[in-house]
Amino acid sequence: MKPGRKAAELEEEIISLRRDFHRHPELGREEHRTSGIVCDYLEKAGLEVRRAAETGVIGLLEGEGEGGTVMLRADMDAVPVQEENDFPYSSTVEGVAHCCGHDGHTSMLLGAAKILSEMRSEIEGNIKFVFQPNEEEAGAHLMIDEGVMENPSVDAVFGIHLWSLLKSGTVGICAGPMMASSHYFELEIQGTGGHAGAPHNAVDPVACAGSIMDTVYTMQSRELDALEPTVISFCSLDAPSSPTIIPEKASLSGSIRCLHEEFSSVRERFERTVAGVCTAHDVDYELEISRGNSLLKNDEELTELVRGRAADLLGGENLESEVEVMLGEDFAEYGYHAPLAFCFLGIADEDKGTHYPHHHPRFDIDENMLTVGTELHVRNALAFLECENYR
């Protein structure tokens, strides 16, 4: 029996799993119920299962023959959004919902694990099924720190993200940079408070904050190469006060996203700009920049492998290559330890209401794509192990 038939036969089961996860969403590092279901499912499929990073799960399938090790990864966490859909399986948790598709990711990979476990005798090598917690807060490092890439050492990593920016039935992937690195900044400006009617007797941190935003946005468009995409966004300005008081402090926060490898140069310009404006306004400041996600770069050979499997499955006319985005994805962290390929599986169908953007209160997925994702996982793993000669 071919994997394609097996995936089709599991459709009802995979959808049922997805709806159960959707009904009971859990935030990052709180995926206790979800990971318990995952563990039970993998154990029943005959896999060697262990926990990692508290709520992460690793299932290992050892084939009958010797070979390399391929890793398939899904994320499990929900997001802090109040769902507005009215489904029988809508979220039962106030203020928490699966509005990013991770319920589908988990279900697709469970289906793939079941199919591949039944093909153990045909497999030469190992397959790791990794169910990762806390993707929304860049939790991949938690799994890496606990040895997910070792014992056995991983030779390649594949991942799939259900994607509402692509129409249902399409796959998007490109070699090289595909999803941006992200860094987050917190800036506190210390001025001197005073009366709003006598600003000359104060040092206004709000005026400084406004100048910083204007100057940074100018720097972004005039100093940075437009062919190396960079997006700097100020997302909050906080200066608690009243209409008659110039506050002592103002704070800014936001993100710096790069679809290239020259973040250090962007950071230097950003820090220089902030320092210069603060000096001009005669204020003190504290600036902290932390890393969110690394740049996600797809390996060229693995990208071609995925494109080939996706073309076989969906037809070459349903492949998209111009899919680079400035969003981040912590799947990138695995790329420091093994070559990887990450692709988008389109779920947008306006008639089904699955076209809303990720993290939107009405986000939903085209469930017909779940078995497509399962099948693509299976084909990617088998293709990698069959085309590599490790013996």
KOLBA-811044 format. One record per residue (C-alpha): x, y, z. Coordinates in Angstrom, 2 decimals. Layout:
BEGIN
X/Y/Z
...
END
This chain:
BEGIN
0.00/0.00/0.00
1.42/3.38/-1.01
1.70/6.24/1.51
-0.80/8.25/-0.53
-3.57/5.77/0.18
-2.60/5.56/3.82
-2.82/9.33/4.26
-6.26/9.36/2.67
-7.41/6.57/4.96
-6.26/8.61/7.99
-8.07/11.79/6.97
-10.92/11.45/9.46
-8.49/10.61/12.26
-6.17/13.51/11.47
-9.05/15.99/11.32
-10.40/14.64/14.60
-7.02/15.14/16.26
-6.80/18.67/14.91
-10.25/19.59/16.18
-9.48/18.19/19.61
-6.28/20.22/19.84
-8.18/23.26/18.57
-10.85/22.86/21.22
-8.23/22.65/23.98
-5.45/25.15/23.10
-2.44/25.60/25.35
0.10/28.43/25.39
3.83/27.88/25.08
5.42/25.72/27.80
1.93/24.84/29.00
1.21/22.17/26.37
0.70/19.40/28.96
-2.53/17.95/27.59
-1.34/18.21/23.99
2.02/16.56/24.67
0.30/13.78/26.62
-1.88/12.94/23.62
1.18/13.08/21.34
3.15/10.73/23.61
0.33/8.18/23.76
-0.17/8.28/20.01
3.52/7.78/19.22
3.88/4.97/21.74
0.90/3.16/20.24
2.60/3.52/16.85
5.59/1.65/18.25
8.03/4.55/18.45
10.64/5.14/21.10
9.35/8.24/22.90
10.92/10.69/25.29
10.04/14.05/26.75
12.19/17.17/26.38
11.93/20.79/27.48
9.09/19.89/29.88
6.32/19.77/27.28
8.25/18.77/24.15
8.07/15.26/22.69
10.55/13.31/20.56
9.56/10.11/18.82
12.27/7.98/17.20
11.59/5.48/14.43
14.53/3.20/13.70
14.30/1.57/10.30
15.27/-2.00/9.58
18.36/-0.93/7.65
21.23/1.40/8.47
21.23/4.92/7.11
21.03/8.58/7.96
18.67/10.38/10.31
16.01/12.79/9.16
14.00/14.98/11.53
10.42/16.16/10.99
9.20/18.93/13.28
5.83/20.35/14.31
5.01/23.08/16.84
2.22/22.64/19.40
1.54/25.97/21.15
-1.47/28.25/20.75
-1.58/32.06/20.90
-3.21/34.52/23.36
-6.13/35.46/21.09
-9.87/35.31/21.78
-11.31/33.19/18.97
-14.31/34.64/17.15
-15.24/31.56/15.11
-18.41/29.71/16.03
-17.52/26.06/15.43
-18.44/22.95/17.40
-14.69/22.67/18.00
-13.98/26.34/18.82
-11.59/27.08/21.66
-12.95/26.36/25.11
-10.20/28.39/26.77
-10.85/32.07/27.35
-8.34/34.27/25.55
-6.36/31.37/24.04
-6.78/29.87/20.57
-5.02/28.01/17.79
-4.91/30.99/15.42
-1.61/30.07/13.79
-2.22/26.52/12.58
-0.11/24.64/15.11
-3.02/22.32/15.87
-2.87/21.30/12.21
0.91/20.94/12.28
0.74/18.56/15.23
-2.01/16.48/13.66
-0.26/16.23/10.28
2.96/14.99/11.86
1.14/12.45/14.02
-0.40/11.06/10.85
3.01/10.89/9.21
4.44/9.09/12.22
1.72/6.45/12.03
2.22/5.90/8.31
5.99/5.71/8.49
5.94/3.41/11.52
3.99/0.93/9.42
6.74/1.14/6.77
9.58/0.40/9.19
10.75/-2.65/7.25
11.23/-0.50/4.11
13.17/2.28/5.82
16.96/2.46/5.89
17.87/4.97/8.55
16.07/6.82/11.31
13.26/9.34/11.49
12.80/11.69/14.42
9.36/13.17/14.97
9.77/16.33/17.02
6.82/18.08/18.65
8.16/21.38/19.87
6.70/23.66/22.54
6.64/27.44/22.63
7.35/28.35/19.01
5.66/31.71/19.48
8.42/32.66/21.91
11.28/31.05/19.98
11.37/27.82/21.98
13.39/25.69/19.54
16.54/26.29/21.58
14.89/24.48/24.50
14.75/21.29/22.46
18.25/21.79/21.08
19.65/22.31/24.57
18.17/18.97/25.59
19.78/17.07/22.74
17.12/16.81/20.06
19.78/16.96/17.35
21.83/14.12/18.85
21.50/10.38/19.59
21.30/9.77/16.71
22.79/12.85/15.08
20.38/14.54/12.68
21.42/14.89/9.03
18.50/16.97/7.73
15.42/18.73/9.10
12.08/19.33/7.38
9.14/21.46/8.48
5.77/22.55/7.09
3.70/25.60/8.03
0.04/25.88/7.05
-0.09/29.29/5.38
-3.09/31.54/4.79
-1.12/33.81/2.45
-1.18/31.05/-0.20
-4.25/29.52/-1.80
-5.21/26.01/-0.79
-3.36/23.31/-2.64
-0.15/25.25/-3.26
3.29/24.85/-1.71
5.69/27.73/-1.29
9.42/27.30/-0.79
12.63/28.97/-1.91
16.31/28.29/-1.37
18.29/30.65/0.84
16.69/33.26/3.11
12.94/32.72/3.37
11.90/34.06/6.78
13.50/37.02/8.50
15.61/37.17/11.61
13.95/39.13/14.38
15.41/41.16/17.21
13.44/43.07/19.79
14.43/46.35/21.41
13.42/48.12/24.60
14.47/51.77/24.91
13.96/53.88/28.03
14.55/57.63/27.77
15.22/59.61/30.93
14.35/63.30/30.73
13.42/65.92/33.30
9.77/66.38/34.11
8.02/69.70/34.30
4.94/71.74/33.62
3.42/71.50/30.14
3.13/75.29/30.12
6.87/75.71/30.71
8.60/73.09/28.56
11.76/75.20/28.49
12.28/74.26/32.14
12.02/70.52/31.38
13.83/68.00/29.18
11.03/66.34/27.25
11.51/62.58/26.72
8.39/62.39/24.57
9.80/64.85/22.05
13.00/62.81/22.02
11.04/59.60/21.43
9.26/61.14/18.45
12.54/62.33/17.00
14.09/58.89/17.41
11.24/57.27/15.48
11.45/59.81/12.65
15.22/59.56/12.41
15.32/55.77/12.50
12.69/55.50/9.77
14.72/57.92/7.66
17.87/55.90/8.36
16.09/52.74/7.28
15.16/54.17/3.89
18.33/56.18/3.24
21.20/54.16/4.72
20.13/50.53/4.26
20.28/48.69/0.95
16.75/48.26/-0.39
17.85/44.98/-1.99
18.61/43.55/1.47
15.17/43.77/3.11
15.12/45.28/6.60
12.05/46.32/8.56
12.35/48.35/11.76
9.05/48.84/13.54
8.25/50.87/16.63
5.31/49.10/18.23
4.78/50.93/21.51
5.35/54.37/23.02
4.69/54.64/26.74
4.98/57.89/28.71
2.37/57.88/31.50
1.46/61.41/32.49
-1.39/63.91/32.25
-2.27/66.81/29.89
-0.44/69.30/32.14
2.74/67.36/32.94
5.82/66.61/30.88
6.87/63.16/32.14
10.23/62.13/33.48
10.48/59.04/31.28
9.33/57.66/27.96
9.85/54.15/26.63
9.82/52.72/23.12
9.77/49.10/22.03
9.72/47.35/18.70
11.53/44.98/16.39
14.27/44.83/13.79
13.78/42.21/11.07
16.31/41.28/8.40
15.98/38.97/5.40
19.76/38.88/5.08
22.80/38.11/7.22
23.98/41.65/7.96
21.99/42.32/11.13
25.15/43.45/12.94
25.50/46.35/10.49
21.84/47.31/10.94
22.22/47.14/14.70
25.25/49.41/14.63
23.35/52.03/12.63
20.31/51.74/14.91
22.40/52.17/18.07
24.30/55.09/16.54
21.06/56.82/15.56
19.52/56.41/19.01
22.69/57.69/20.69
22.90/60.71/18.41
19.29/61.78/18.90
19.47/61.31/22.66
22.64/63.41/22.81
20.97/66.14/20.76
18.02/66.17/23.20
20.30/66.07/26.26
18.66/62.97/27.72
20.01/59.75/29.21
18.84/56.42/27.86
19.08/52.66/28.23
18.78/50.42/25.18
18.43/46.64/25.26
18.26/44.46/22.14
17.42/40.78/22.38
17.24/38.08/19.73
13.93/36.52/18.80
14.46/34.29/15.76
17.45/33.68/13.55
17.34/34.05/9.78
15.66/31.00/8.25
17.77/29.85/5.30
16.71/26.85/3.29
19.39/24.48/2.06
19.48/24.47/-1.75
19.55/20.69/-2.23
16.86/20.01/0.36
14.73/22.75/-1.19
14.89/20.95/-4.53
13.99/17.70/-2.81
10.84/19.29/-1.30
9.93/20.98/-4.57
10.18/17.64/-6.35
7.98/15.84/-3.82
5.46/18.69/-3.80
5.32/18.74/-7.60
4.67/15.00/-7.66
1.90/15.47/-5.13
0.21/18.66/-6.34
1.60/19.39/-9.79
4.38/21.81/-10.71
1.86/24.55/-11.47
1.00/24.65/-7.76
4.51/25.51/-6.59
5.41/29.05/-5.54
8.98/30.30/-5.15
8.55/34.00/-4.35
7.41/33.44/-0.78
9.96/35.33/1.31
8.42/37.09/4.31
9.60/39.37/7.10
7.95/37.18/9.73
10.16/35.05/11.95
10.16/31.32/12.70
12.29/29.56/15.31
12.64/26.52/13.03
15.68/28.46/11.85
17.58/27.47/15.01
17.84/23.86/13.86
19.78/25.12/10.84
22.81/25.80/13.04
23.09/22.04/13.55
21.91/20.46/10.27
20.74/21.55/6.81
17.02/22.27/6.68
14.07/22.93/4.40
10.91/24.69/5.50
7.89/25.17/3.29
4.46/26.80/3.35
1.37/24.76/2.57
-1.42/27.02/1.34
-4.78/26.91/3.15
-6.50/30.08/1.86
-9.99/29.48/0.52
-12.34/32.44/0.85
-15.41/30.28/0.36
-14.39/28.25/3.40
-13.36/31.30/5.43
-9.75/30.15/5.69
-8.20/33.29/4.22
-7.80/35.30/7.43
-4.21/36.14/8.42
-2.35/34.28/11.11
-3.20/35.41/14.67
-6.52/36.88/13.49
-9.48/35.99/15.78
-11.20/34.29/12.85
-8.20/32.37/11.57
-9.04/28.84/10.46
-7.49/26.21/8.21
-8.70/24.30/5.18
-8.84/20.83/6.71
-8.59/19.24/3.26
-4.94/20.24/3.35
-4.12/18.22/6.48
-3.60/14.93/4.65
-1.62/16.80/1.99
0.72/17.97/4.74
0.92/14.46/6.17
1.71/13.03/2.76
4.38/15.67/2.12
6.05/14.86/5.45
6.13/11.18/4.47
7.52/11.82/1.01
10.19/14.24/2.24
11.47/11.77/4.82
11.51/8.79/2.46
13.08/10.76/-0.37
15.90/11.99/1.83
16.71/8.56/3.23
16.45/6.87/-0.15
18.57/9.41/-2.06
21.40/9.56/0.48
24.01/6.78/0.53
25.23/6.56/4.12
26.24/2.89/4.10
END
